[in-house]
Each structure stands twice: as structure tokens, then as C-alpha cells.
Amino acid sequence: MIRKSLRTHSPARPEDERLPWGRTFAYGFQHVLTMYGGIIAPPLIVGSAAGMSSSDIGLLIAACLFVGGLATLLQTIGIPFFGSQLPLVQGVSFAGVATMTAIIGGGGGIQSVFGAVIVASLVGLLITPIFSKVIRFFPPVVNGVVITTIGLTLMPVAANWAMGGNAKSPDHGSMANIGLAGITLLVVLLLSKLGNATVSRLSILLAIVIGTLIAAALGMADFSKVGEGAVFAFPTPFAFGPPTFELAAIISMLIVILVTLTETTADILAVGEIVDTKVDSKRIGNGLRADMISSALSPVFNSFTQSAFAQNVGLVAITGIKSRFVVSAGGLILIVLGLLPILGRVVAAVPTSVLGGAGIVLFGTVAASGIRTLAQVEYKNNMNLVIVATSLGFGMIPIAAPTFYDKFPTWFETIFHSGISSAAVMAILMNVLFNHIKAGTPDEPSVFAKAPTRAASEGDFEGRTSGAD
């Protein structure tokens, strides 16, 4: 009789399952730990690029945690027209980091970044009803190029962090700094190899903690300013001043928004399959609108674009915990953490070289994700290899030669100084030219695309002898 009653009251959708409060928040905290390293990295990078003090960077980190929590609640619980009601954790992604640092480097400052995020996100909100028509211009050959470029673009940041972060410091590039970064990287790899599944997933976060403890023991960590400021505080709206609006910055950020919409669509579809629930166009639209309205409002509280975290989609698959209310609990935890700016100051006080060691893996993972996407692309009898090669090369120009666009008009420099924007523009245009406009495209691809795959397996040598016949 009891079993029958339980079946009667079971949720119609798997994601609507409610677990006991203790388990709900325990699993929710696991989601927070899984994405914590990823959500604190963007404000660290952007804040450092803007020349902010550790206190201000701490404020940025707290703001990103707070807004990420609110965005997660909107996505998981939902209101009419907003929220997919799926177990998706929201937060600041890497997609816009390089573009935002390029905007700052162009003289716009953090206020210009906030203004670009607001306008671009509102445009993204307006186009969600027709995004199904736009998404065909963002197939894996385009998205893979963009994601790979994001990771590669961030590698100089990791290298600079490993050297100490401050190029003017006398110990920049010292063996002590690089050695500490190397130790942190080694800890990440050891935890990934030797730890259990939970430890492996948290390897980057745990390595940062261990690296910081080692730095403190060596006298290379300074936490003296952690106590300066409030322990608990509500994020101050526009704490860094009112946003400014520059057309070139907005165009650059709009490219990021289009990529974000594509990634979020993929995450919604992926988590729908994992949860085994129905995901229709209406639900996708609600999820995208939640993404965009959260992104548009986040600069008010000093944060950036919001998107679903792919690693948390993977966590849902690994744990089998499908309840969206578990992720909602994680959102509440993020809000509480965001109300404690002292935690942001603790993170900001972590030695930069420690972050550099972790960043090599963290940013490299982003590039590897893009490579995995590119592996799904069909390269036979088409021009996709040329699209990937040219777009990646174009995206690497600002990385290899940062002054390449210095003589160009300011608006052009702002857009193309970001490797992500450069690669995205080239990939989109070439994809349209070669895959959508068929006129003039040769039946036989170029010699590069026609070349055989340069890989061999052990099976290729079975039955072969080393000697000549």
C-alpha cells in the first residue's frame, strides 16, 4: 500500500523530484564546488586586466557568485516565459573573458564592459524567438573554432599568472613563482589520477587550496588585507560607476552572446536527454530568455554574462541526481557566498602563481572542449578544414602579435583585438561562403582538405614486417 502511494505521488517529470532537505543541499553544495573554480576565474582575469585592487577584485568575485545564484534560481524554478525548469547551474562563463579584456585594453574600462554586456544581452533577448533560424550559422565547425580559440586566448593569462602576474614586480618570472605554479599543476594532475571520482572532479579547486597552503608556508602568500572591509554586504548597484556604451564594444560582445545562446541551447538539449524529459522549442526559448535577462541585469550588480555550466551538466550525468531543486539549493548557496565579500577577498589573495598552475589545466580544458567539438565535424568533400584552419589562424593573430591592429581605426581594433571575435567573424563568414552559398564552390576540395588523416593506430601495423619483400 505504501509503495502504491509513493508511485501515485511521484512527479510527472524526473526533474521535479524532491529529495530530503539534507540531501538536497548536500548535492547542491557539490554542484557549487564543481563550478566554483570556473566561476571565480572570469572576475579574477577581468579585474586584473582592469588594474583593480585585491579588494575590488574580491567585490567582483562576490558579485559573480551572487548573480550566478539568482540566475540559477530563475533557470531552475522559473517564472512565466523565463527559465527552462531543468537542473542547470548558471554563472559567468569564459566565452566573454577575452573580449572583455580586449574592451578594457582598448581604453573602455570596466564601465564599457558593463554597458556592452547590457546592450548585447538585450539584443540576445529580442532574438530568442527567431534564434532557431540563426543557429544554423553556428554549426560545430563554427562553435568548435570559437571555443578552441577561447581556451588558446586565455593561455597567455595562465602563463603570466604562473610568472607572478605583475610584470613590473622584480620577482616576475622567478623560479619561485614558476616553481609554485608547477607544484600546483602537479597536484592537479596527481589528484586527477590518484583520487576517487569526487576528488578528481574537485582537483583544480583542491589544488588551489593546497598550493596556497604551500605558498603560505614559504612566505609567498599575503592575506593581510582580507580583513579590510565588510564580512557581510549586499552587492552595491553600479559599484564601479554607471555603464558606458561604445558601439565597437557592443558588437564584440554581441558575437559572444550569439555563441552563448548556441552553447546554452546545446546544454538544455543535453541535460534534457540526461534527465530523460521532454524538451521542446518553448522550453528552450524559456531557458534562453532566462540566460539573456540574467545577463542584461547582471552588470547592475557588477557581474557579467550568464550561461549554463557544462561541467555541471556532466555532474548530473555522473551522479544520476536529476532534481532541479538540488540545483536550486546550489543557487541559494551561491547567493549566500555572494553576500560574503570576505570570501571574495580570500580568493583574490590567493597567490597569482598558484592560479597560473591551475589555469593551465582550467583554460586548456576549454580549448580541449573546442577540439572535441571540432572532432564531430565532417571534413570529407567539403571546405571545413580550410574554414577551421583560416579561422583559428585569424584568431591567433592578436595572441601572437598583440600590436597587430594598433594602426587600425579604434572601432576595428576593439572588435578584432579579441582573438575570439576575430575567429568567430572569420568562421561565420567562411561557413556562409562555403557551406551556405554553393555558387562558385568547387566540387573537389582544396589539397589541404583532400589530404589523408595524419594518424596511425597499432592495428595499422598488424601483419606488416619491418623488412622489404
C-alpha positions in Angstrom: 0.0 0.0 0.0 2.8 2.4 0.8 4.6 1.6 -2.4 1.4 2.2 -4.4 1.0 5.6 -2.6 4.6 6.6 -3.4 4.0 5.7 -7.1 0.9 7.8 -7.1 2.6 10.9 -5.8 5.8 10.5 -7.9 6.5 13.6 -10.1 5.3 13.5 -13.6 8.7 14.8 -14.7 12.0 13.4 -13.4 13.4 16.9 -12.8 10.5 17.7 -10.4 11.6 15.0 -7.9 12.0 16.4 -4.3 14.7 14.9 -2.1 15.0 15.3 1.7 16.4 18.7 2.7 19.7 17.4 3.9 20.4 15.5 0.7 19.1 18.4 -1.4 21.6 20.9 0.0 24.4 18.3 0.1 24.1 17.6 -3.6 23.6 21.3 -4.2 26.8 22.1 -2.5 28.5 19.5 -4.7 27.3 21.5 -7.7 28.8 24.7 -6.2 32.2 23.0 -5.6 32.2 21.6 -9.2 31.8 25.0 -10.8 33.4 27.2 -8.2 36.9 27.3 -9.8 35.3 28.2 -13.1 33.0 31.0 -11.8 35.8 32.8 -9.9 38.3 32.8 -12.8 36.5 35.4 -15.1 36.3 38.1 -12.4 39.9 37.4 -11.5 41.0 37.8 -15.1 38.9 40.8 -15.9 39.6 42.5 -12.6 43.3 42.1 -13.1 43.1 43.4 -16.6 41.3 46.5 -15.3 44.1 47.1 -12.8 41.8 46.6 -9.8 42.9 46.2 -6.2 42.5 42.9 -4.5 39.6 44.4 -2.5 37.8 45.4 -5.7 38.5 42.0 -7.3 37.0 40.5 -4.2 33.9 42.6 -4.8 33.7 41.4 -8.4 34.0 37.7 -7.3 31.3 38.2 -4.7 29.0 39.8 -7.3 29.5 37.0 -9.7 28.6 34.4 -7.1 25.5 36.4 -6.1 24.2 36.9 -9.6 25.1 33.4 -10.6 22.9 32.2 -7.7 20.0 34.4 -8.7 20.3 33.3 -12.4 20.4 29.6 -11.3 17.1 30.1 -9.3 15.5 31.7 -12.3 16.6 28.9 -14.7 15.7 26.0 -12.4 12.5 27.3 -10.7 11.3 29.6 -13.5 8.6 32.1 -13.9 6.3 32.5 -17.0 8.4 32.9 -20.1 11.7 32.6 -18.2 13.5 29.5 -17.1 13.8 26.0 -18.5 13.0 24.3 -15.2 15.9 22.0 -15.7 18.9 21.2 -13.4 21.2 23.8 -15.0 23.7 25.8 -12.9 24.2 29.4 -14.2 27.3 31.5 -13.9 29.9 33.7 -15.7 31.5 31.7 -18.4 34.8 32.0 -20.2 33.1 32.8 -23.5 33.3 36.6 -23.0 36.5 36.9 -20.9 39.0 37.6 -23.8 36.5 40.0 -25.4 36.0 41.9 -22.1 39.8 42.2 -21.5 40.1 43.5 -25.1 37.5 46.1 -24.4 39.4 47.1 -21.3 42.6 47.2 -23.2 41.1 49.4 -25.8 40.6 52.1 -23.1 36.9 51.5 -22.5 37.4 50.4 -18.9 35.1 48.1 -16.8 32.2 50.6 -17.3 32.3 49.9 -21.1 32.3 46.2 -20.4 29.2 46.5 -18.4 27.5 48.7 -21.0 28.3 46.2 -23.8 27.0 43.3 -21.7 23.7 45.1 -21.1 23.0 46.1 -24.7 24.2 42.8 -26.3 22.2 40.7 -23.8 19.0 42.8 -24.5 19.6 42.1 -28.3 20.0 38.4 -27.4 16.7 38.6 -25.5 15.0 40.1 -28.5 16.2 37.5 -31.0 15.4 34.4 -28.9 12.1 33.9 -30.7 14.0 33.6 -34.0 17.2 32.1 -32.8 16.2 28.7 -34.3 16.7 30.4 -37.7 20.1 32.0 -36.6 21.5 28.9 -35.0 22.2 27.2 -38.4 25.0 29.7 -38.8 26.7 28.3 -35.7 27.3 24.6 -36.5 30.0 22.7 -34.8 32.6 23.9 -37.3 32.0 27.5 -36.1 31.3 26.7 -32.4 34.4 24.4 -32.2 36.6 27.1 -33.6 35.3 29.7 -31.2 35.5 27.5 -28.1 39.0 26.4 -29.0 40.1 30.0 -29.5 38.7 30.9 -26.1 40.9 28.4 -24.5 44.0 29.3 -26.5 43.4 33.0 -26.0 43.4 32.5 -22.2 46.7 30.6 -22.1 48.8 33.8 -22.1 46.8 34.8 -19.0 47.8 31.5 -17.3 51.4 31.9 -18.3 51.5 35.5 -16.9 49.9 34.3 -13.7 52.4 31.5 -13.3 55.2 34.1 -13.6 53.7 36.1 -10.8 51.1 38.3 -12.5 52.7 41.7 -12.2 55.2 42.3 -15.0 56.7 45.3 -13.0 57.5 43.2 -10.0 61.1 42.3 -9.5 60.2 38.6 -8.9 58.1 38.3 -12.1 59.1 35.1 -13.9 61.3 34.0 -10.9 61.9 30.3 -10.3 60.0 30.6 -7.1 56.8 31.8 -8.8 57.1 29.3 -11.7 58.0 26.6 -9.3 54.9 27.2 -7.2 52.8 27.2 -10.4 54.4 23.9 -11.3 53.7 22.4 -7.9 50.1 23.4 -8.2 49.8 21.9 -11.7 51.4 18.7 -10.4 48.9 18.5 -7.6 46.0 18.9 -10.1 47.4 16.0 -12.2 48.0 13.8 -9.1 44.5 14.4 -7.7 43.0 13.7 -11.1 45.0 10.4 -11.4 45.0 9.1 -7.9 41.8 10.5 -6.3 38.4 9.0 -6.4 35.7 10.3 -8.7 34.7 13.2 -6.3 38.3 14.2 -5.6 39.1 14.1 -9.3 36.2 16.4 -10.2 37.4 18.8 -7.5 41.1 18.5 -8.4 41.5 22.1 -9.6 39.8 23.6 -6.5 41.7 21.4 -4.1 45.0 22.1 -5.9 44.4 25.8 -5.4 43.9 25.3 -1.7 47.0 23.0 -1.4 49.1 25.4 -3.5 48.0 28.3 -1.3 48.9 26.5 1.9 52.4 25.7 0.4 52.8 29.4 -0.6 51.8 30.5 2.9 54.4 28.1 4.5 57.0 29.6 2.1 56.0 33.2 2.9 54.7 33.8 -0.6 51.0 34.5 0.4 49.7 37.7 1.8 46.3 37.6 3.5 46.8 40.8 5.5 44.1 42.7 3.5 41.4 40.0 3.8 40.1 41.6 7.0 39.8 45.1 5.4 36.2 45.6 4.5 32.8 44.1 5.4 32.3 40.5 6.2 28.6 40.6 5.0 27.3 43.0 2.5 24.7 43.3 -0.2 26.2 44.0 -3.7 26.1 47.7 -4.3 24.5 48.5 -7.7 27.0 50.0 -10.2 29.7 50.0 -7.5 32.3 50.9 -10.2 30.2 53.7 -11.8 27.5 53.9 -14.4 28.0 51.8 -17.6 29.2 53.5 -20.8 28.1 52.4 -24.2 30.5 52.1 -27.1 29.4 50.6 -30.4 32.5 48.6 -31.2 32.4 47.0 -27.7 28.8 46.2 -28.1 29.4 44.5 -31.5 32.2 42.4 -29.9 30.0 41.4 -27.0 27.1 40.5 -29.4 29.3 37.9 -31.0 29.9 36.4 -27.5 26.1 36.5 -26.9 25.4 34.5 -30.1 27.9 31.9 -29.1 26.5 31.8 -25.6 23.0 31.3 -26.9 24.2 28.4 -29.0 26.1 26.8 -26.1 23.1 27.2 -23.8 20.8 25.6 -26.4 23.2 22.6 -26.5 23.3 22.4 -22.7 19.5 22.4 -22.5 19.2 19.6 -25.0 22.0 17.6 -23.4 20.5 17.9 -19.8 17.1 17.0 -21.2 18.5 13.8 -22.6 20.3 13.0 -19.4 17.2 13.6 -17.3 15.1 11.9 -19.8 12.5 14.6 -20.0 10.7 16.4 -22.8 12.5 19.5 -24.2 10.5 21.4 -26.8 11.1 24.7 -28.5 9.1 26.5 -25.9 11.3 25.2 -23.1 14.4 26.1 -25.0 13.1 29.6 -25.5 12.3 30.0 -21.8 15.8 28.8 -21.0 17.5 31.2 -23.4 15.3 34.1 -22.2 16.4 33.4 -18.6 20.0 33.4 -19.8 19.6 36.8 -21.5 17.6 38.6 -18.9 20.1 37.4 -16.2 23.0 38.7 -18.4 21.3 42.0 -19.0 20.7 42.7 -15.3 24.0 41.2 -14.0 26.0 44.4 -14.7 23.7 46.3 -12.3 25.2 44.2 -9.5 28.7 44.3 -11.1 28.7 40.9 -12.8 28.9 39.7 -16.5 27.2 37.5 -19.0 25.5 34.4 -17.5 25.3 30.9 -19.1 24.9 27.3 -18.2 27.9 25.5 -16.9 28.7 22.4 -19.0 30.7 20.7 -16.2 27.6 20.7 -14.0 25.6 19.0 -16.8 28.2 16.3 -16.7 27.8 16.1 -12.9 24.1 15.4 -13.3 25.0 12.5 -15.7 27.6 11.1 -13.3 25.6 11.3 -10.0 22.2 10.5 -11.6 20.6 13.2 -9.4 18.1 14.7 -11.8 16.1 17.0 -9.4 16.2 20.7 -10.4 15.6 21.6 -6.8 19.0 20.2 -5.9 20.5 22.8 -8.3 18.2 25.4 -6.9 19.7 24.7 -3.5 23.1 25.2 -5.1 21.8 28.6 -6.3 20.9 29.6 -2.8 24.3 28.6 -1.6 25.9 30.8 -4.3 23.7 33.7 -3.2 24.9 33.3 0.4 28.5 33.1 -0.7 27.9 36.3 -2.8 26.8 38.1 0.3 30.1 37.4 2.0 32.7 39.7 0.3 35.3 38.5 2.7 35.3 35.2 0.8 36.0 37.1 -2.4 38.9 38.8 -0.8 40.3 35.4 0.3 40.2 34.2 -3.3 41.7 37.5 -4.5 44.6 36.9 -2.0 45.5 33.5 -3.5 49.0 33.8 -4.9 48.8 34.5 -8.7 51.3 31.8 -9.4 49.1 29.2 -7.8 46.2 30.4 -10.1 48.6 30.1 -13.0 49.3 26.4 -12.3 45.6 25.7 -12.1 44.8 28.0 -15.0 47.0 25.9 -17.4 44.6 23.0 -16.9 41.4 25.1 -16.5 42.0 27.1 -19.7 43.4 24.1 -21.5 40.2 22.2 -20.8 38.3 24.9 -22.6 40.5 24.6 -25.6 40.2 20.8 -25.4 36.4 21.1 -25.3 36.6 23.1 -28.6 38.8 20.4 -30.1 36.3 17.8 -29.1 33.6 19.7 -30.9 35.7 20.1 -34.0 36.2 16.3 -33.9 32.5 16.0 -34.7 32.8 18.0 -37.9 32.8 16.2 -41.3 35.9 17.1 -43.3 35.4 14.9 -46.4 34.5 16.5 -49.7 33.9 20.0 -48.3 35.9 23.1 -47.2 35.5 22.7 -43.5 39.2 22.0 -42.9 40.0 25.3 -44.7 37.4 27.1 -42.6 38.9 25.8 -39.3 42.5 26.4 -40.4 41.9 30.0 -41.5 39.6 30.9 -38.6 42.0 29.6 -36.0 44.9 31.3 -37.7 43.0 34.6 -37.8 42.1 34.2 -34.1 45.7 33.6 -33.1 46.9 36.9 -34.7 46.1 39.1 -31.7 47.7 36.5 -29.4 50.9 36.1 -31.5 51.2 39.8 -32.3 49.2 41.9 -29.7 50.1 45.2 -31.6 48.9 43.9 -35.0 45.8 46.1 -35.1 47.2 49.2 -33.3 47.2 51.2 -36.6 43.6 50.3 -37.4 40.6 52.5 -36.6 39.7 52.3 -32.9 36.3 50.5 -33.5 38.1 47.9 -35.7 40.8 47.4 -33.2 38.3 46.9 -30.3 36.5 44.2 -32.3 39.4 42.3 -33.8 41.9 42.7 -30.9 40.0 39.9 -29.3 41.1 36.6 -30.8 37.6 35.2 -30.1 35.9 37.9 -32.1 38.4 37.6 -34.9 38.0 33.8 -35.1 34.2 34.0 -34.8 33.8 36.6 -37.5 36.0 34.6 -39.9 34.4 31.3 -39.1 30.9 32.6 -39.6 31.7 34.4 -42.9 33.6 31.4 -44.3 30.9 29.0 -43.2 28.3 31.1 -45.0 30.5 31.4 -48.1 31.5 27.8 -48.4 28.6 25.9 -46.8 25.5 28.1 -47.5 26.4 29.9 -50.7 27.2 27.0 -53.1 27.8 29.1 -56.2 31.5 29.0 -57.1 32.5 26.4 -54.6 34.5 23.7 -56.4 33.3 20.1 -56.5 36.8 19.0 -55.5 38.0 20.5 -52.2 41.4 22.1 -51.7 44.6 20.0 -51.5 44.6 20.5 -47.7 41.1 19.0 -47.3 41.9 16.2 -49.8 45.0 15.2 -47.8 44.7 11.9 -45.8 44.2 12.0 -42.0 47.7 12.0 -40.4 47.2 9.5 -37.7 48.1 5.8 -37.3 47.0 3.1 -34.8 48.6 -0.1 -33.6 46.2 -2.0 -35.8 47.6 -0.4 -38.9 50.9 -2.3 -38.3 49.4 -5.7 -37.7 50.6 -8.2 -40.2 53.3 -5.9 -41.5 57.0 -6.8 -41.4 59.9 -4.4 -41.0 61.9 -5.9 -43.8 61.4 -5.4 -47.6 59.7 -8.0 -49.6 
